Amino acid sequence: QVRLEESGGGLVQAGGSLKLSCAVSTAPGRSLSTYALAWFRRAPGKEREFLAAISWSDGSTEYAESVKGRFTAWRDNANTAVLQMNSLKPEDTAVYYCSKDDFWGQGTQVTVSS
């Protein structure tokens, strides 16, 4: 069992930045796996979209082409992942989720106004 909780969403103007966090935890006495944590988003009326993945063992990352160069993901500490989003566009408006080991957070809303 893995628990994930996103935070940091909100309303921002186009061109602005937001920093999302994902707090990850597991049952007492258990360790998190080394499988990657991934960020996704779902915009209204659209399919869920992969954004970035962070290796939980060595911190290496990969990004979707749609956000490469604007979004940066990293593992902040043993239990927190971060998604820094810069140069935001109205089309970045969506609910943002983190996922690990097939568990998901509840999502955090990001709204970018034009």
All heavy atoms as an XYZ file, in Angstrom:
868
protein
N       0.851     -1.192      0.000
C       0.000      0.000      0.000
C       0.883      1.236      0.000
O       1.756      1.377      0.847
C      -0.904      0.003      1.242
C      -1.855      1.165      1.312
C      -3.070      0.999      0.431
O      -3.409     -0.127      0.051
N      -3.732      2.082      0.099
N       0.654      2.120     -0.957
C       1.394      3.371     -1.067
C       0.378      4.500     -1.051
O      -0.625      4.450     -1.755
C       2.235      3.423     -2.358
C       2.926      4.779     -2.494
C       3.255      2.293     -2.379
N       0.646      5.514     -0.266
C      -0.231      6.678     -0.207
C       0.476      7.856     -0.844
O       1.654      8.116     -0.546
C      -0.603      6.992      1.232
C      -1.609      8.132      1.386
C      -2.084      8.252      2.828
N      -3.096      9.292      2.985
C      -2.818     10.551      3.270
N      -1.559     10.911      3.452
N      -3.782     11.440      3.380
N      -0.223      8.559     -1.720
C       0.357      9.724     -2.395
C      -0.603     10.900     -2.228
O      -1.824     10.735     -2.337
C       0.563      9.446     -3.885
C       1.454      8.258     -4.221
C       0.614      7.075     -4.641
C       2.418      8.625     -5.324
N      -0.052     12.050     -2.008
C      -0.863     13.257     -1.846
C      -0.206     14.423     -2.548
O       0.897     14.839     -2.169
C      -1.075     13.574     -0.368
C      -1.997     14.764     -0.128
C      -2.356     14.932      1.331
O      -1.867     14.149      2.159
O      -3.139     15.855      1.638
N      -0.884     14.952     -3.553
C      -0.380     16.094     -4.301
C      -0.782     17.397     -3.612
O      -1.821     17.479     -2.953
C      -0.937     16.102     -5.732
C      -0.681     14.851     -6.539
C      -1.783     13.823     -6.401
O      -2.590     13.934     -5.455
O      -1.860     12.911     -7.249
N       0.025     18.405     -3.810
C      -0.290     19.745     -3.314
C       0.412     20.763     -4.205
O       1.311     20.422     -4.984
C       0.160     19.912     -1.860
O       1.553     19.736     -1.750
N      -0.002     22.013     -4.089
C       0.657     23.082     -4.812
C      -0.089     23.610     -6.013
O       0.368     24.560     -6.661
N      -1.205     23.011     -6.341
C      -1.967     23.505     -7.480
C      -2.605     24.852     -7.170
O      -2.571     25.339     -6.045
N      -3.171     25.453     -8.211
C      -3.820     26.746     -8.014
C      -4.068     27.427     -9.334
O      -3.990     26.823    -10.397
N      -4.365     28.722     -9.236
C      -4.638     29.551    -10.411
C      -3.422     30.428    -10.683
O      -2.906     31.083     -9.771
C      -5.868     30.415    -10.144
C      -6.231     31.459    -11.202
C      -6.596     30.781    -12.518
C      -7.381     32.335    -10.705
N      -2.980     30.444    -11.914
C      -1.819     31.239    -12.299
C      -2.057     31.811    -13.683
O      -2.786     31.223    -14.497
C      -0.544     30.370    -12.247
C      -0.599     29.235    -13.271
C       0.707     31.200    -12.405
N      -1.450     32.953    -13.957
C      -1.569     33.551    -15.279
C      -0.625     32.863    -16.252
O       0.422     32.312    -15.845
C      -1.244     35.036    -15.210
C      -2.335     35.869    -14.539
C      -2.079     37.363    -14.676
O      -0.928     37.797    -14.730
N      -3.143     38.142    -14.725
N      -0.957     32.936    -17.510
C      -0.086     32.382    -18.545
C       1.306     32.993    -18.422
O       1.449     34.195    -18.185
C      -0.668     32.647    -19.923
N       2.303     32.146    -18.569
C       3.682     32.573    -18.406
C       4.214     32.405    -17.000
O       5.422     32.529    -16.764
N       3.330     32.138    -16.071
C       3.723     31.983    -14.682
C       4.239     30.588    -14.365
O       4.384     29.744    -15.249
N       4.483     30.378    -13.075
C       5.054     29.111    -12.613
C       4.272     28.580    -11.425
O       3.656     29.339    -10.671
C       6.513     29.303    -12.183
O       7.314     29.728    -13.258
N       4.319     27.277    -11.279
C       3.781     26.603    -10.107
C       4.706     25.452     -9.763
O       5.331     24.861    -10.648
C       2.368     26.060    -10.355
C       1.180     27.011    -10.226
C      -0.100     26.290    -10.621
C       1.063     27.582     -8.830
N       4.731     25.141     -8.478
C       5.533     24.016     -8.010
C       4.607     23.047     -7.299
O       4.000     23.386     -6.285
C       6.617     24.507     -7.055
C       7.566     23.438     -6.555
C       8.631     24.090     -5.647
C       9.579     23.090     -5.067
N      10.585     23.746     -4.181
N       4.502     21.843     -7.860
C       3.679     20.802     -7.255
C       4.559     19.875     -6.428
O       5.704     19.600     -6.802
C       2.962     19.990     -8.326
C       2.098     20.771     -9.318
C       1.375     19.790    -10.261
C       1.109     21.654     -8.618
N       3.994     19.389     -5.339
C       4.676     18.398     -4.526
C       3.821     17.144     -4.426
O       2.592     17.215     -4.495
C       4.948     18.937     -3.123
O       5.872     19.990     -3.151
N       4.484     16.026     -4.255
C       3.807     14.751     -4.070
C       4.435     14.083     -2.851
O       5.609     13.703     -2.892
C       3.963     13.877     -5.296
S       3.283     12.202     -5.114
N       3.657     13.984     -1.788
C       4.124     13.309     -0.581
C       3.785     11.831     -0.693
O       2.642     11.466     -0.968
C       3.464     13.916      0.640
N       4.801     10.992     -0.517
C       4.657      9.548     -0.704
C       4.920      8.846      0.618
O       5.893      9.151      1.308
C       5.654      9.023     -1.756
C       5.344      7.572     -2.108
C       5.639      9.895     -2.991
N       4.065      7.904      0.972
C       4.281      7.148      2.193
C       3.794      5.724      2.008
O       3.030      5.428      1.085
C       3.581      7.806      3.379
O       2.183      7.864      3.159
N       4.243      4.852      2.899
C       3.804      3.471      2.876
C       3.549      3.014      4.302
O       3.657      3.795      5.244
C       4.847      2.592      2.160
O       4.309      1.279      1.979
C       6.137      2.501      2.972
N       3.186      1.791      4.437
C       2.820      1.281      5.755
C       4.016      1.333      6.703
O       5.171      1.187      6.260
C       2.314     -0.145      5.629
N       3.759      1.543      7.990
C       4.859      1.585      8.960
C       5.707      0.324      8.890
O       5.174     -0.792      8.783
C       4.130      1.682     10.306
C       2.832      2.319      9.978
C       2.458      1.786      8.610
N       7.015      0.525      8.907
C       7.925     -0.604      8.878
C       8.252     -1.104      7.486
O       9.077     -2.001      7.327
N       7.621     -0.538      6.470
C       7.890     -0.945      5.098
C       8.624      0.169      4.369
O       8.500      1.336      4.703
C       6.590     -1.288      4.377
C       5.743     -2.306      5.118
C       4.672     -2.878      4.243
N       5.225     -3.759      3.210
C       4.505     -4.609      2.500
N       3.207     -4.692      2.701
N       5.061     -5.367      1.581
N       9.356     -0.221      3.347
C      10.104      0.752      2.557
C       9.441      0.920      1.198
O       8.819     -0.007      0.678
C      11.546      0.275      2.344
O      12.203      0.129      3.587
N       9.589      2.100      0.653
C       9.098      2.336     -0.695
C       9.955      1.568     -1.695
O      11.168      1.427     -1.507
C       9.133      3.818     -1.022
C       8.134      4.703     -0.258
C       8.436      6.163     -0.504
C       6.710      4.365     -0.671
N       9.331      1.115     -2.752
C      10.084      0.415     -3.789
C      10.932      1.403     -4.567
O      10.807      2.616     -4.426
C       9.108     -0.287     -4.743
O       8.542      0.650     -5.627
N      11.794      0.870     -5.400
C      12.644      1.731     -6.226
C      12.005      2.028     -7.576
O      12.613      2.677     -8.421
C      14.011      1.085     -6.450
O      13.827     -0.199     -7.060
C      14.754      0.920     -5.127
N      10.769      1.564     -7.760
C      10.097      1.855     -9.030
C       9.843      3.350     -9.146
O       9.702      4.078     -8.166
C       8.783      1.090     -9.138
C       8.969     -0.399     -9.251
C       8.337     -1.264     -8.355
C       9.787     -0.962    -10.235
C       8.516     -2.625     -8.447
C       9.968     -2.326    -10.327
C       9.333     -3.154     -9.427
O       9.509     -4.497     -9.507
N       9.738      3.788    -10.369
C       9.610      5.216    -10.637
C       8.297      5.788    -10.114
O       7.282      5.101    -10.009
C       9.706      5.478    -12.144
N       8.360      7.066     -9.807
C       7.153      7.854     -9.550
C       6.909      8.677    -10.802
O       7.844      9.230    -11.377
C       7.356      8.758     -8.343
C       6.189      9.663     -7.975
C       6.095      9.812     -6.459
C       6.265     11.020     -8.643
N       5.674      8.762    -11.212
C       5.339      9.472    -12.437
C       4.306     10.559    -12.175
O       3.477     10.442    -11.267
C       4.815      8.498    -13.483
N       4.379     11.601    -12.977
C       3.397     12.688    -12.960
C       2.537     12.573    -14.217
O       3.049     12.353    -15.317
C       4.090     14.041    -12.940
C       4.728     14.404    -11.645
C       6.037     14.219    -11.297
C       4.102     15.035    -10.522
N       6.253     14.686    -10.024
C       5.083     15.201     -9.531
C       2.801     15.481    -10.262
C       4.816     15.789     -8.288
C       2.537     16.062     -9.032
C       3.529     16.215     -8.065
N       1.243     12.785    -14.026
C       0.286     12.770    -15.118
C      -0.642     13.970    -14.962
O      -0.678     14.612    -13.903
C      -0.582     11.491    -15.063
C       0.153     10.217    -15.319
C       0.859      9.590    -14.302
C       0.123      9.623    -16.569
C       1.532      8.393    -14.527
C       0.792      8.427    -16.807
C       1.496      7.817    -15.785
N      -1.404     14.210    -15.978
C      -2.474     15.190    -15.866
C      -3.648     14.756    -16.729
O      -3.490     13.976    -17.672
C      -2.013     16.590    -16.301
C      -1.691     16.730    -17.770
C      -1.113     18.109    -18.052
N      -0.731     18.250    -19.466
C      -0.027     19.266    -19.935
N       0.381     20.245    -19.131
N       0.260     19.328    -21.216
N      -4.805     15.256    -16.343
C      -6.002     15.018    -17.155
C      -6.719     16.341    -17.317
O      -7.186     16.926    -16.332
C      -6.924     13.990    -16.513
C      -8.093     13.617    -17.421
C      -9.112     12.770    -16.684
N      -8.602     11.469    -16.329
C      -8.676     10.387    -17.093
N      -9.239     10.483    -18.285
N      -8.217      9.230    -16.688
N      -6.789     16.790    -18.548
C      -7.517     18.019    -18.862
C      -8.971     17.667    -19.154
O      -9.272     16.530    -19.547
C      -6.878     18.691    -20.065
N      -9.876     18.615    -18.992
C     -11.296     18.346    -19.248
C     -11.517     17.806    -20.652
O     -11.029     18.390    -21.630
C     -11.955     19.725    -19.071
C     -11.042     20.467    -18.164
C      -9.661     19.998    -18.504
N     -12.198     16.697    -20.745
C     -12.527     16.129    -22.036
C     -11.378     15.437    -22.744
O     -11.516     15.038    -23.904
N     -10.251     15.272    -22.066
C      -9.078     14.657    -22.695
C      -8.633     13.421    -21.935
O      -9.003     13.205    -20.788
C      -7.932     15.667    -22.783
C      -8.211     16.845    -23.698
C      -6.960     17.672    -23.931
C      -7.213     18.796    -24.912
N      -5.984     19.585    -25.159
N      -7.803     12.626    -22.604
C      -7.238     11.445    -21.982
C      -6.154     11.852    -20.976
O      -5.553     12.932    -21.075
C      -6.622     10.536    -23.048
C      -7.600      9.982    -24.057
C      -8.495      8.922    -23.438
O      -7.975      8.108    -22.653
O      -9.698      8.926    -23.735
N      -5.905     10.963    -20.037
C      -4.798     11.177    -19.119
C      -3.488     11.230    -19.891
O      -3.258     10.428    -20.802
C      -4.761     10.056    -18.089
C      -3.727     10.234    -16.980
C      -3.877      9.126    -15.973
N      -3.580      7.835    -16.549
C      -3.992      6.683    -16.036
N      -4.734      6.677    -14.929
N      -3.675      5.541    -16.610
N      -2.636     12.162    -19.520
C      -1.385     12.399    -20.248
C      -0.191     12.231    -19.311
O      -0.123     12.849    -18.246
C      -1.390     13.819    -20.821
C      -0.120     14.206    -21.537
C      -0.101     15.667    -21.950
O      -0.965     16.436    -21.485
O       0.785     16.050    -22.733
N       0.754     11.418    -19.755
C       2.007     11.269    -19.017
C       2.835     12.548    -19.157
O       2.947     13.119    -20.250
C       2.800     10.080    -19.556
C       4.233     10.053    -19.111
C       4.570      9.585    -17.857
C       5.258     10.517    -19.940
C       5.895      9.564    -17.440
C       6.573     10.496    -19.542
C       6.903     10.026    -18.287
N       3.450     12.986    -18.064
C       4.283     14.190    -18.087
C       5.753     13.891    -17.815
O       6.633     14.358    -18.532
C       3.781     15.185    -17.045
C       2.348     15.655    -17.188
C       1.961     16.532    -16.011
C       2.156     16.377    -18.507
N       6.015     13.186    -16.729
C       7.404     12.965    -16.321
C       7.476     11.770    -15.383
O       6.492     11.438    -14.716
C       7.944     14.207    -15.612
N       8.653     11.166    -15.354
C       8.895     10.055    -14.436
C      10.233     10.259    -13.745
O      11.170     10.786    -14.352
C       8.873      8.728    -15.173
N      10.286      9.872    -12.490
C      11.493     10.009    -11.686
C      11.850      8.633    -11.136
O      11.036      7.992    -10.464
C      11.267     10.943    -10.479
C      10.618     12.250    -10.894
C      12.583     11.183     -9.731
C      10.002     13.007     -9.737
N      13.057      8.187    -11.442
C      13.511      6.940    -10.846
C      13.671      7.123     -9.348
O      14.304      8.083     -8.902
C      14.850      6.524    -11.451
O      15.438      5.487    -10.685
N      13.079      6.227     -8.576
C      13.190      6.345     -7.118
C      14.514      5.780     -6.609
O      14.819      5.895     -5.416
C      12.020      5.618     -6.445
C      11.512      6.350     -5.235
C      11.525      5.909     -3.951
C      10.920      7.647     -5.209
N      10.980      6.868     -3.111
C      10.605      7.939     -3.858
C      10.643      8.612     -6.173
C      10.008      9.137     -3.472
C      10.046      9.807     -5.778
C       9.742     10.049     -4.456
N      15.314      5.188     -7.507
C      16.613      4.666     -7.076
C      17.730      5.663     -7.333
O      18.541      5.933     -6.444
C      16.904      3.350     -7.787
O      16.895      3.545     -9.189
N      17.771      6.234     -8.535
C      18.889      7.138     -8.835
C      18.463      8.547     -9.219
O      19.308      9.382     -9.529
C      19.771      6.551     -9.939
C      19.052      6.421    -11.271
O      17.913      6.928    -11.389
O      19.630      5.829    -12.196
N      17.154      8.825     -9.201
C      16.688     10.170     -9.484
C      16.692     10.566    -10.943
O      16.377     11.715    -11.274
N      17.022      9.646    -11.824
C      17.005      9.989    -13.247
C      15.573     10.268    -13.680
O      14.616      9.778    -13.074
C      17.613      8.861    -14.074
O      16.894      7.661    -13.877
N      15.435     11.077    -14.718
C      14.116     11.522    -15.145
C      13.913     11.339    -16.633
O      14.873     11.248    -17.407
C      13.915     13.012    -14.803
O      15.011     13.758    -15.377
C      13.878     13.244    -13.314
N      12.668     11.300    -17.017
C      12.283     11.371    -18.414
C      11.019     12.210    -18.497
O      10.256     12.290    -17.532
C      12.087      9.994    -19.021
C      10.950      9.184    -18.427
C      10.749      7.870    -19.174
O      10.069      7.880    -20.218
O      11.268      6.844    -18.693
N      10.843     12.850    -19.655
C       9.745     13.803    -19.826
C       8.996     13.556    -21.128
O       9.569     13.111    -22.122
C      10.297     15.234    -19.855
C      10.971     15.656    -18.581
C      12.341     15.490    -18.404
C      10.236     16.210    -17.541
C      12.959     15.872    -17.229
C      10.843     16.599    -16.361
C      12.206     16.430    -16.210
O      12.824     16.813    -15.046
N       7.732     13.926    -21.109
C       6.976     13.962    -22.349
C       7.453     15.148    -23.174
O       7.840     16.190    -22.627
C       5.487     14.105    -22.042
N       7.395     15.002    -24.480
C       7.843     16.085    -25.353
C       7.052     17.372    -25.125
O       7.588     18.472    -25.254
C       7.724     15.653    -26.809
C       8.778     14.662    -27.266
C      10.192     15.205    -27.176
O      10.384     16.413    -27.465
O      11.111     14.453    -26.801
N       5.808     17.221    -24.739
C       4.935     18.389    -24.585
C       5.361     19.311    -23.436
O       4.976     20.482    -23.410
C       3.488     17.936    -24.360
O       3.390     17.145    -23.179
N       6.157     18.776    -22.492
C       6.557     19.596    -21.348
C       8.070     19.725    -21.207
O       8.551     20.446    -20.330
C       5.964     19.046    -20.030
C       4.441     18.997    -20.126
C       6.542     17.683    -19.686
N       8.801     19.040    -22.066
C      10.263     19.082    -21.973
C      10.749     20.520    -22.133
O      10.330     21.225    -23.041
C      10.858     18.179    -23.050
C      12.313     17.802    -22.818
C      12.781     16.790    -23.851
C      12.159     15.437    -23.653
N      12.706     14.408    -24.573
N      11.624     20.937    -21.220
C      12.146     22.294    -21.251
C      11.341     23.290    -20.434
O      11.831     24.365    -20.114
N      10.103     22.929    -20.081
C       9.270     23.816    -19.256
C       9.040     23.228    -17.868
O       8.934     23.968    -16.892
C       7.913     24.050    -19.915
C       7.962     24.782    -21.232
C       6.581     25.237    -21.655
N       5.656     24.109    -21.804
C       4.473     24.025    -21.197
N       4.067     24.978    -20.371
N       3.685     22.971    -21.414
N       8.920     21.914    -17.783
C       8.672     21.230    -16.516
C       9.943     20.506    -16.091
O      10.644     19.925    -16.913
C       7.545     20.209    -16.647
C       6.170     20.792    -16.858
C       5.976     22.131    -17.130
C       5.067     19.966    -16.776
C       4.705     22.652    -17.326
C       3.777     20.470    -16.960
C       3.607     21.815    -17.241
N      10.189     20.526    -14.784
C      11.319     19.805    -14.215
C      10.839     19.001    -13.014
O      10.142     19.542    -12.138
C      12.427     20.774    -13.752
O      12.821     21.591    -14.857
C      13.639     20.006    -13.267
N      11.215     17.738    -12.986
C      10.790     16.849    -11.906
C      12.021     16.347    -11.160
O      13.060     16.094    -11.768
C      10.002     15.669    -12.475
N      11.857     16.209     -9.864
C      12.940     15.630     -9.072
C      12.397     15.044     -7.784
O      11.281     15.348     -7.367
C      14.052     16.659     -8.792
C      13.709     17.772     -7.847
C      13.858     17.790     -6.483
C      13.186     19.051     -8.197
N      13.442     18.987     -5.979
C      13.042     19.797     -6.997
C      12.821     19.658     -9.412
C      12.551     21.086     -6.985
C      12.332     20.950     -9.384
C      12.192     21.660     -8.183
N      13.240     14.206     -7.207
C      12.927     13.643     -5.904
C      13.578     14.553     -4.868
O      14.799     14.677     -4.823
C      13.473     12.221     -5.797
C      13.198     11.556     -4.470
C      13.785     10.160     -4.442
N      13.673      9.569     -3.119
C      14.145      8.377     -2.789
N      14.763      7.636     -3.688
N      14.002      7.925     -1.569
N      12.755     15.176     -4.028
C      13.254     16.178     -3.098
C      13.873     15.530     -1.867
O      14.871     16.010     -1.332
C      12.114     17.100     -2.688
C      12.620     18.407     -2.125
O      13.653     18.902     -2.638
O      12.025     18.931     -1.184
N      13.265     14.459     -1.392
C      13.802     13.704     -0.257
C      13.237     12.294     -0.335
O      12.674     11.917     -1.363
C      13.469     14.391      1.077
C      11.982     14.594      1.270
O      11.181     13.707      0.998
N      11.608     15.772      1.731
N      13.369     11.535      0.728
C      12.975     10.128      0.673
C      11.492      9.941      0.403
O      11.074      8.887     -0.068
C      13.341      9.436      1.985
N      10.697     10.970      0.686
C       9.256     10.793      0.601
C       8.531     11.900     -0.164
O       7.318     12.016     -0.062
C       8.653     10.702      2.014
C       9.134      9.491      2.766
O      10.085      9.551      3.534
N       8.496      8.365      2.524
N       9.259     12.692     -0.925
C       8.628     13.797     -1.637
C       9.183     13.920     -3.045
O      10.402     13.886     -3.242
C       8.855     15.132     -0.897
O       8.408     15.008      0.452
C       8.090     16.258     -1.579
N       8.271     14.070     -3.986
C       8.649     14.365     -5.369
C       8.100     15.737     -5.712
O       7.081     16.173     -5.164
C       8.081     13.315     -6.312
N       8.768     16.406     -6.612
C       8.404     17.773     -6.988
C       8.289     17.865     -8.497
O       9.050     17.227     -9.232
C       9.462     18.770     -6.473
C       9.154     20.173     -6.965
C       9.522     18.746     -4.944
N       7.331     18.670     -8.939
C       7.206     19.001    -10.358
C       7.169     20.528    -10.459
O       6.190     21.158    -10.055
C       5.945     18.391    -10.964
C       5.758     18.637    -12.455
C       6.827     17.875    -13.261
C       4.366     18.223    -12.918
N       8.251     21.092    -10.955
C       8.321     22.541    -11.168
C       7.828     22.837    -12.569
O       8.368     22.299    -13.540
C       9.757     23.034    -10.996
C       9.944     24.505    -11.296
C       9.284     25.404    -10.274
O       9.388     25.169     -9.073
N       8.611     26.444    -10.744
N       6.833     23.696    -12.672
C       6.224     24.001    -13.962
C       6.425     25.481    -14.264
O       5.963     26.337    -13.509
C       4.735     23.662    -13.935
C       4.447     22.243    -13.473
S       2.716     21.782    -13.609
C       1.973     22.918    -12.424
N       7.118     25.766    -15.341
C       7.398     27.135    -15.748
C       6.759     27.426    -17.100
O       6.369     26.512    -17.826
C       8.908     27.356    -15.840
C       9.606     27.164    -14.519
O       9.058     27.442    -13.441
N      10.850     26.687    -14.565
N       6.678     28.715    -17.416
C       6.120     29.136    -18.710
C       4.785     28.464    -18.972
O       4.546     27.927    -20.060
C       7.108     28.811    -19.840
O       8.352     29.434    -19.608
N       3.923     28.510    -17.992
C       2.646     27.805    -18.103
C       1.755     28.439    -19.159
O       1.790     29.663    -19.393
C       1.941     27.784    -16.747
C       2.547     26.779    -15.760
C       2.100     27.073    -14.336
C       2.160     25.363    -16.156
N       0.971     27.574    -19.800
C       0.064     27.977    -20.869
C      -1.364     27.599    -20.481
O      -1.561     26.672    -19.682
C       0.443     27.241    -22.155
C       1.891     27.372    -22.555
C       2.207     26.470    -23.743
C       3.678     26.509    -24.100
N       3.989     25.608    -25.239
N      -2.351     28.252    -21.064
C      -3.733     27.868    -20.756
C      -4.002     26.388    -21.012
O      -4.787     25.770    -20.279
C      -4.545     28.766    -21.690
C      -3.703     29.983    -21.845
C      -2.286     29.468    -21.884
N      -3.346     25.816    -21.995
C      -3.552     24.392    -22.287
C      -2.923     23.469    -21.250
O      -3.110     22.249    -21.320
C      -3.031     24.033    -23.685
C      -1.616     24.473    -23.955
C      -1.556     25.806    -24.706
O      -2.326     26.737    -24.341
O      -0.740     25.913    -25.633
N      -2.210     24.017    -20.296
C      -1.701     23.217    -19.177
C      -2.752     23.046    -18.083
O      -2.524     22.316    -17.111
C      -0.455     23.864    -18.561
C       0.738     23.845    -19.496
O       0.967     22.805    -20.156
O       1.449     24.863    -19.561
N      -3.886     23.695    -18.247
C      -4.966     23.564    -17.272
C      -5.431     22.122    -17.206
O      -5.785     21.531    -18.223
C      -6.143     24.480    -17.636
O      -5.716     25.843    -17.522
C      -7.340     24.244    -16.723
N      -5.407     21.549    -16.005
C      -5.751     20.131    -15.829
C      -5.679     19.796    -14.345
O      -5.226     20.603    -13.526
C      -4.761     19.251    -16.595
N      -6.113     18.585    -14.030
C      -5.850     18.015    -12.716
C      -4.563     17.213    -12.831
O      -4.419     16.388    -13.736
C      -7.006     17.124    -12.237
C      -6.678     16.518    -10.868
C      -8.300     17.915    -12.177
N      -3.648     17.478    -11.931
C      -2.335     16.853    -11.959
C      -2.244     15.782    -10.875
O      -2.645     16.017     -9.723
C      -1.246     17.915    -11.758
C      -1.018     18.745    -12.990
C      -1.984     19.645    -13.432
C       0.155     18.614    -13.731
C      -1.795     20.400    -14.584
C       0.356     19.356    -14.882
C      -0.620     20.259    -15.298
O      -0.423     20.989    -16.442
N      -1.708     14.636    -11.279
C      -1.617     13.487    -10.396
C      -0.189     12.962    -10.323
O       0.554     13.039    -11.301
C      -2.484     12.333    -10.910
C      -3.945     12.634    -11.068
C      -4.443     13.172    -12.245
C      -4.840     12.355    -10.035
C      -5.791     13.438    -12.394
C      -6.199     12.618    -10.174
C      -6.661     13.156    -11.364
O      -8.002     13.411    -11.506
N       0.150     12.376     -9.182
C       1.363     11.580     -9.101
C       0.951     10.128     -8.859
O      -0.103      9.850     -8.277
C       2.317     12.079     -8.024
S       1.624     12.203     -6.358
N       1.803      9.245     -9.327
C       1.500      7.819     -9.241
C       2.774      7.032     -8.981
O       3.837      7.359     -9.538
C       0.861      7.344    -10.543
O       0.650      5.947    -10.530
N       2.653      6.011     -8.151
C       3.789      5.123     -7.893
C       3.244      3.735     -7.553
O       2.286      3.613     -6.787
C       4.631      5.657     -6.733
C       5.956      4.931     -6.541
C       6.772      5.580     -5.465
C       8.134      4.956     -5.251
N       8.351      3.615     -5.704
N       3.878      2.744     -8.131
C       3.497      1.353     -7.865
C       2.013      1.100     -8.081
O       1.380      0.353     -7.332
C       3.864      0.964     -6.422
C       5.345      1.093     -6.143
O       6.119      1.339     -7.084
O       5.746      0.968     -4.969
N       1.448      1.749     -9.078
C       0.031      1.618     -9.436
C      -0.912      2.258     -8.429
O      -2.121      2.039     -8.489
C      -0.360      0.151     -9.627
C       0.335     -0.461    -10.830
O       0.577      0.267    -11.814
O       0.646     -1.670    -10.780
N      -0.390      3.039     -7.514
C      -1.227      3.828     -6.618
C      -1.235      5.283     -7.099
O      -0.263      5.736     -7.711
C      -0.710      3.751     -5.171
C      -0.888      2.396     -4.553
C       0.121      1.442     -4.634
C      -2.061      2.060     -3.884
C      -0.034      0.180     -4.068
C      -2.225      0.810     -3.312
C      -1.211     -0.134     -3.407
N      -2.322      5.973     -6.793
C      -2.512      7.325     -7.290
C      -2.900      8.256     -6.153
O      -3.585      7.859     -5.205
C      -3.620      7.356     -8.338
C      -3.266      6.613     -9.572
C      -3.336      5.255     -9.761
C      -2.779      7.159    -10.800
N      -2.915      4.934    -11.028
C      -2.569      6.085    -11.696
C      -2.503      8.453    -11.231
C      -2.085      6.272    -12.989
C      -2.035      8.639    -12.525
C      -1.829      7.556    -13.387
N      -2.499      9.525     -6.306
C      -3.005     10.540     -5.410
C      -4.367     11.021     -5.874
O      -4.889     10.577     -6.908
N      -4.934     11.960     -5.134
C      -6.274     12.457     -5.454
C      -6.247     13.551     -6.501
O      -7.284     13.915     -7.055
C      -6.965     12.980     -4.185
C      -6.585     14.391     -3.774
C      -5.177     14.513     -3.218
O      -4.509     13.523     -2.919
N      -4.706     15.740     -3.057
N      -5.071     14.064     -6.780
C      -4.920     15.097     -7.790
C      -4.993     16.501     -7.221
O      -5.563     16.743     -6.154
N      -4.393     17.420     -7.947
C      -4.446     18.834     -7.578
C      -4.743     19.646     -8.839
O      -4.163     19.398     -9.892
C      -3.143     19.287     -6.891
O      -3.285     20.625     -6.420
C      -1.931     19.210     -7.820
N      -5.662     20.588     -8.724
C      -6.107     21.354     -9.892
C      -5.120     22.467    -10.214
O      -4.726     23.233     -9.320
C      -7.485     21.965     -9.630
C      -7.998     22.865    -10.737
C      -8.368     22.092    -11.988
O      -9.049     21.065    -11.912
N      -7.942     22.572    -13.141
N      -4.754     22.551    -11.464
C      -3.947     23.657    -11.977
C      -4.761     24.369    -13.041
O      -5.226     23.736    -13.997
C      -2.615     23.157    -12.567
C      -1.889     24.281    -13.288
C      -1.742     22.567    -11.472
N      -4.940     25.660    -12.875
C      -5.682     26.461    -13.842
C      -4.806     27.608    -14.300
O      -4.298     28.374    -13.470
C      -6.979     26.997    -13.231
O      -7.777     25.904    -12.759
C      -7.768     27.793    -14.263
N      -4.610     27.706    -15.603
C      -3.778     28.753    -16.188
C      -4.687     29.675    -16.988
O      -5.321     29.248    -17.956
C      -2.679     28.167    -17.085
C      -1.764     29.279    -17.585
C      -1.878     27.109    -16.331
N      -4.736     30.931    -16.570
C      -5.588     31.898    -17.250
C      -4.814     32.618    -18.346
O      -3.603     32.840    -18.228
C      -6.126     32.904    -16.239
O      -5.068     33.643    -15.665
N      -5.534     32.998    -19.390
C      -4.873     33.676    -20.527
C      -4.862     35.178    -20.331
O      -5.460     35.717    -19.435
C      -5.590     33.319    -21.818
O      -6.947     33.647    -21.726
